């Protein structure tokens, strides 16, 4: 085989390799956004249908029961803790469009960290920097732990 044919074959391989990687990335982002939105909808339903009347003890039993049934039907991943994350996401971001926009840019792991940032200004600061600087979830956790927001506000 001539050098020219080997070079063309290598170029073709790299082009196809890039197409596959790009496609996989888009699929992963789409799946993540859809799962995040699913979790928000679950949290929103729990909040509006069950917990709206603020009966804490009753709500805890309902969530535990729901977790047990979902785990039996769909397998691992539907723990009480996970359902609380779903609930918290809907409480933190009550507007579906806002949550969807954020969920398209960040992973569920990012969102789980951000929903527990109490101060809205602080949370928005981390959201914007996450999107702008494309932080991994580990980087986000490090920035939150190092109090980047507070240090930036002081300076």
C-alpha positions, 0 to 999 in steps of 0.5 A: 500500500502506498504512503498516500493511501495509508495517510488517507486511511489514517485521516478517514479513521480520525475523522470517523473517530471524531464523529463517534466521540462527538455523537457519544458526547451529544447522546450523554448530554441529552440523556443527562438532561432528560434524567435531570428533568425526570428527577425534577418532575418526580420531586415536583409531583411529590411536593405538589401531591403529597407534601404540600400540606406540610405533614412532615411525618406523613410525608416521610412515610410516603417517601419511604413507601414510594422508594420501596415500590420504585426500587421493586419496580425499577431496581436500585437508584430509587432510595429515600435519599435520591427521592429527597434530592428530587424533591429538593431540586423541585423546591430549589428551582420551582420553575421547570423552564429554569431547571431545564435550562440549567439541567441542559448545561450541568449534570445531575451530580452538579445539580445535586450539589447546587440544590443544597447551596442555600443562598440563591445569589451564591448558587447562581454564582456557582451555576454560571461559573460551572457553565462558563469554565466547564467545571467537573462535579469534583471541581465544583465541590472543591470550589464550594468547599474552598468558599470561592464565592465568599473569597470573590465577594471579599476581593 
